[in-house]
């Protein structure tokens, strides 16, 4: 091809690139992202500001305006000691549900997703259809049947009523299934088998290292889902000493209604702030693993 023939192609390619990077479009996208960030951060800013107010300031000042006095530390102290420190009990319950429930869900999803991705067996397509169907069903639609089943088994008002349903994560299984298909080369597994390694040893020592970014992603989803779980504990538990933070703080908020009401809105707001702090800390600790997994999945060698 002569240089004269190649020139229009180059011009056309350059024109397409310039049209794709027009300053007007980039400014619009930047503006949309800025608005989205502001929309996302406003509730968090309101929560932080409101936690620094007294009960009187919380009800008499504007939402984003500071109070007349800084009461964050006194609110934290009162939240942790209110009703003999029941908030700390709720925090311990939530931690138990997350560690056992979300941790178990991540382990089961990883093992099941890896097995479905790397082993061929009859009925594999049927299992795939069942997993997709389970993802499509809202968890709230299964809450009442789950309650009836656990009630017949005598497991309501126990920690198992929250932990056992949390162990099942169809979305986490599907995510690990898809991730393991590309992350673990079949040749590597064959080489390990030739060296005499068993299937469990291959999974724990070889495959799990390659699946680490996907495992962290599933763990984050399971952790947030279990930590914020509200409807299932609400119908499963009636003992306050078994409540997670979500249900316990709602009970405090409901104290503002009815005869002899004693509103503690400042404690509800402060407790909500303390509730999200562990999630933020865990997210930042695991962020680098998550980002590395996303980067690895977006680059093809």
C-alpha positions as CSV (number, residue, x, y, z in Angstrom):
1,X,0.0,0.0,0.0
2,X,1.3,3.4,-0.9
3,X,1.7,6.3,1.6
4,X,-1.0,8.2,-0.2
5,X,-3.5,5.3,0.2
6,X,-2.6,4.9,3.9
7,X,-3.1,8.6,4.7
8,X,-7.0,8.7,4.7
9,X,-7.1,5.7,7.1
10,X,-4.8,7.5,9.5
11,X,-6.8,10.7,9.3
12,X,-10.0,8.8,9.9
13,X,-8.5,7.0,12.8
14,X,-7.2,10.3,14.3
15,X,-10.6,11.8,13.8
16,X,-12.3,9.1,15.7
17,X,-9.9,9.4,18.5
18,X,-10.4,13.1,18.8
19,X,-14.2,12.7,18.7
20,X,-13.9,10.1,21.5
21,X,-11.9,12.5,23.7
22,X,-13.8,15.7,23.1
23,X,-13.4,18.1,26.0
24,X,-17.2,18.7,26.2
25,X,-18.0,15.0,26.7
26,X,-15.2,14.7,29.3
27,X,-16.6,17.7,31.2
28,X,-20.1,16.3,31.2
29,X,-18.9,12.9,32.5
30,X,-16.8,14.6,35.1
31,X,-19.8,16.7,36.2
32,X,-22.0,13.6,36.5
33,X,-19.4,11.8,38.6
34,X,-19.0,14.8,40.9
35,X,-22.7,15.0,41.4
36,X,-22.8,11.3,42.1
37,X,-20.0,11.6,44.7
38,X,-21.7,14.5,46.4
39,X,-25.0,12.6,46.4
40,X,-23.2,9.6,48.0
41,X,-21.3,11.6,50.6
42,X,-24.1,13.8,51.8
43,X,-25.7,11.1,54.0
44,X,-22.3,10.3,55.5
45,X,-21.5,13.9,56.2
46,X,-24.9,14.4,57.8
47,X,-24.3,11.3,60.0
48,X,-20.9,12.6,61.2
49,X,-22.3,16.1,61.9
50,X,-25.4,14.8,63.7
51,X,-23.3,12.5,65.9
52,X,-21.6,15.6,67.3
53,X,-24.9,17.1,68.5
54,X,-26.8,16.8,71.7
55,X,-30.4,15.5,71.7
56,X,-31.7,19.1,71.8
57,X,-29.4,20.4,69.0
58,X,-30.3,17.4,66.9
59,X,-34.0,18.3,66.9
60,X,-33.5,22.1,66.7
61,X,-30.8,22.7,64.2
62,X,-30.5,22.1,60.5
63,X,-29.2,18.7,59.3
64,X,-25.9,19.8,58.0
65,X,-25.4,22.7,60.5
66,X,-23.2,22.1,63.5
67,X,-24.8,22.1,67.0
68,X,-24.2,24.6,69.7
69,X,-21.9,22.2,71.5
70,X,-19.6,19.4,70.5
71,X,-21.0,16.3,72.1
72,X,-19.4,13.4,70.0
73,X,-17.4,11.9,72.8
74,X,-20.2,12.2,75.4
75,X,-22.6,10.6,72.8
76,X,-20.2,7.7,72.3
77,X,-19.8,7.2,76.0
78,X,-23.6,7.2,76.5
79,X,-24.2,4.9,73.6
80,X,-21.7,2.3,74.9
81,X,-23.1,2.4,78.4
82,X,-26.9,2.9,77.7
83,X,-28.9,0.0,79.3
84,X,-25.9,-1.7,80.8
85,X,-23.9,-1.6,77.6
86,X,-26.4,-3.5,75.4
87,X,-24.8,-1.8,72.3
88,X,-21.6,-3.7,72.9
89,X,-23.6,-7.0,73.1
90,X,-25.2,-6.1,69.8
91,X,-21.8,-5.4,68.3
92,X,-20.5,-8.7,69.5
93,X,-23.5,-10.5,68.1
94,X,-23.0,-8.8,64.7
95,X,-19.3,-9.7,64.8
96,X,-20.2,-13.3,65.4
97,X,-22.7,-13.4,62.6
98,X,-20.2,-11.8,60.2
99,X,-17.2,-13.9,61.1
100,X,-19.0,-17.2,61.1
101,X,-21.7,-16.4,58.5
102,X,-19.8,-14.3,56.0
103,X,-16.6,-16.2,56.5
104,X,-18.3,-19.5,56.0
105,X,-20.2,-18.2,53.0
106,X,-16.9,-17.1,51.4
107,X,-15.2,-20.4,52.0
108,X,-18.2,-22.4,50.7
109,X,-18.6,-20.2,47.6
110,X,-14.9,-20.4,46.9
111,X,-14.8,-24.2,47.2
112,X,-18.0,-24.8,45.3
113,X,-17.2,-22.3,42.5
114,X,-13.8,-23.8,42.0
115,X,-15.2,-27.3,41.9
116,X,-17.9,-26.3,39.4
117,X,-15.4,-24.5,37.2
118,X,-12.7,-27.1,37.1
119,X,-14.5,-30.4,37.3
120,X,-16.9,-31.9,34.7
121,X,-19.7,-34.0,35.9
122,X,-23.3,-34.9,34.8
123,X,-25.9,-32.3,35.7
124,X,-23.4,-29.4,35.7
125,X,-25.6,-27.3,33.4
126,X,-28.6,-28.0,35.7
127,X,-26.6,-26.7,38.7
128,X,-25.7,-23.6,36.8
129,X,-29.4,-22.9,36.0
130,X,-30.3,-23.5,39.7
131,X,-27.6,-21.0,40.8
132,X,-28.8,-18.3,38.4
133,X,-32.3,-18.9,39.5
134,X,-31.3,-18.5,43.1
135,X,-29.6,-15.2,42.3
136,X,-32.8,-13.9,40.7
137,X,-34.9,-14.6,43.8
138,X,-34.9,-11.7,46.3
139,X,-33.7,-12.8,49.8
140,X,-36.8,-11.1,51.4
141,X,-39.0,-13.5,49.4
142,X,-37.4,-16.4,51.2
143,X,-37.4,-14.9,54.7
144,X,-40.9,-16.2,55.7
145,X,-40.4,-19.7,54.3
146,X,-37.0,-19.8,56.1
147,X,-38.6,-18.7,59.3
148,X,-41.3,-21.4,59.1
149,X,-38.6,-24.0,58.4
150,X,-36.4,-22.9,61.3
151,X,-39.4,-22.6,63.6
152,X,-40.3,-26.3,62.9
153,X,-36.7,-27.2,63.7
154,X,-36.7,-25.2,66.9
155,X,-33.9,-22.9,65.9
156,X,-35.6,-19.6,66.1
157,X,-34.2,-17.2,68.8
158,X,-30.8,-18.8,68.4
159,X,-27.7,-17.6,66.7
160,X,-28.0,-20.5,64.2
161,X,-31.2,-18.8,62.8
162,X,-28.9,-16.0,61.5
163,X,-25.7,-17.9,60.8
164,X,-27.0,-20.9,58.8
165,X,-28.9,-18.8,56.1
166,X,-25.9,-16.5,55.9
167,X,-23.7,-19.4,54.8
168,X,-25.6,-19.6,51.5
169,X,-24.5,-17.1,48.9
170,X,-25.6,-17.9,45.3
171,X,-24.1,-14.7,43.9
172,X,-20.8,-15.4,45.6
173,X,-20.8,-19.0,44.2
174,X,-21.5,-17.7,40.7
175,X,-18.8,-15.0,41.0
176,X,-16.2,-17.6,42.1
177,X,-17.3,-20.0,39.4
178,X,-16.8,-17.4,36.7
179,X,-13.5,-16.1,38.2
180,X,-12.0,-19.6,38.7
181,X,-12.6,-20.4,35.0
182,X,-10.0,-17.9,34.0
183,X,-7.8,-17.5,37.0
184,X,-6.7,-21.1,37.5
185,X,-5.1,-22.6,34.3
186,X,-6.0,-26.2,33.7
187,X,-2.3,-26.9,32.8
188,X,-1.2,-25.9,36.3
189,X,-3.6,-28.4,37.8
190,X,-2.5,-31.2,35.6
191,X,1.1,-30.4,36.4
192,X,0.3,-30.6,40.2
193,X,-1.5,-33.9,39.7
194,X,1.5,-35.3,37.8
195,X,3.7,-34.3,40.8
196,X,1.5,-36.5,43.0
197,X,-0.5,-33.7,44.7
198,X,-4.1,-34.6,45.8
199,X,-7.1,-32.5,44.9
200,X,-7.4,-30.9,48.4
201,X,-3.8,-30.0,48.5
202,X,-4.0,-28.5,45.0
203,X,-6.9,-26.4,46.1
204,X,-5.4,-25.1,49.3
205,X,-1.8,-24.6,48.2
206,X,-2.1,-23.8,44.5
207,X,-5.6,-22.7,43.4
208,X,-6.4,-20.6,46.5
209,X,-3.5,-18.3,45.9
210,X,-4.7,-17.6,42.4
211,X,-8.2,-17.1,43.6
212,X,-7.3,-14.6,46.3
213,X,-8.6,-11.4,44.5
214,X,-11.9,-13.2,43.8
215,X,-12.1,-14.5,47.4
216,X,-11.6,-10.9,48.7
217,X,-14.4,-9.7,46.5
218,X,-16.8,-12.3,47.6
219,X,-15.8,-11.7,51.2
220,X,-16.6,-8.0,50.9
221,X,-20.0,-8.7,49.4
222,X,-20.8,-11.3,52.1
223,X,-19.5,-9.1,54.9
224,X,-21.6,-6.1,53.9
225,X,-24.7,-8.2,53.3
226,X,-24.4,-9.9,56.7
227,X,-23.4,-6.8,58.6
228,X,-26.4,-4.9,57.2
229,X,-28.8,-7.8,57.5
230,X,-32.0,-6.5,59.0
231,X,-35.2,-8.3,57.9
232,X,-34.1,-11.9,58.7
233,X,-33.0,-11.1,62.3
234,X,-36.1,-9.1,62.8
235,X,-38.4,-12.1,62.1
236,X,-36.1,-14.7,63.6
237,X,-35.2,-13.1,66.9
238,X,-37.3,-11.8,69.8
239,X,-34.6,-11.8,72.5
240,X,-32.8,-8.4,72.7
241,X,-29.5,-10.1,73.8
242,X,-29.3,-11.8,70.4
243,X,-30.1,-8.8,68.2
244,X,-27.5,-7.5,65.7
245,X,-26.8,-3.8,65.5
246,X,-29.3,-3.1,62.8
247,X,-32.3,-4.5,64.7
248,X,-31.1,-3.1,68.1
249,X,-30.7,0.5,66.8
250,X,-34.2,0.2,65.3
251,X,-35.6,-0.7,68.7
252,X,-33.9,2.4,70.2
253,X,-35.4,4.5,67.4
254,X,-38.9,3.1,68.1
255,X,-38.6,4.3,71.8
256,X,-39.8,7.7,70.6
257,X,-43.3,6.4,70.0
258,X,-46.0,5.2,72.5
259,X,-46.8,6.0,76.1
260,X,-43.9,6.9,78.3
261,X,-41.6,7.3,75.2
262,X,-38.0,8.2,75.9
263,X,-36.4,9.2,72.6
264,X,-32.7,8.6,72.2
265,X,-32.2,9.9,68.7
266,X,-28.7,11.1,69.5
267,X,-27.7,7.6,70.6
268,X,-29.3,6.1,67.4
269,X,-27.3,8.4,65.2
270,X,-24.1,7.9,67.2
271,X,-24.6,4.1,67.2
272,X,-25.2,4.2,63.4
273,X,-21.9,6.0,63.0
274,X,-20.1,3.5,65.1
275,X,-21.7,0.7,63.1
276,X,-20.3,1.8,59.7
277,X,-16.8,2.4,61.0
278,X,-15.8,-1.3,60.9
279,X,-17.0,-1.6,57.4
280,X,-15.0,1.3,56.2
281,X,-11.8,0.0,58.0
282,X,-12.2,-3.5,56.5
283,X,-12.8,-2.1,53.0
284,X,-9.7,0.0,53.1
285,X,-7.7,-2.9,54.4
286,X,-8.8,-5.2,51.6
287,X,-9.0,-2.6,48.9
288,X,-5.6,-3.3,47.4
289,X,-6.5,-7.0,47.0
290,X,-9.8,-6.1,45.3
291,X,-8.1,-3.6,43.0
292,X,-5.4,-6.0,42.0
293,X,-8.1,-8.6,41.1
294,X,-10.0,-6.1,39.0
295,X,-6.8,-5.1,37.2
296,X,-5.8,-8.6,36.6
297,X,-9.2,-9.5,35.1
298,X,-9.2,-6.5,32.8
299,X,-5.8,-7.2,31.2
300,X,-5.4,-10.1,28.7
301,X,-1.9,-11.4,28.1
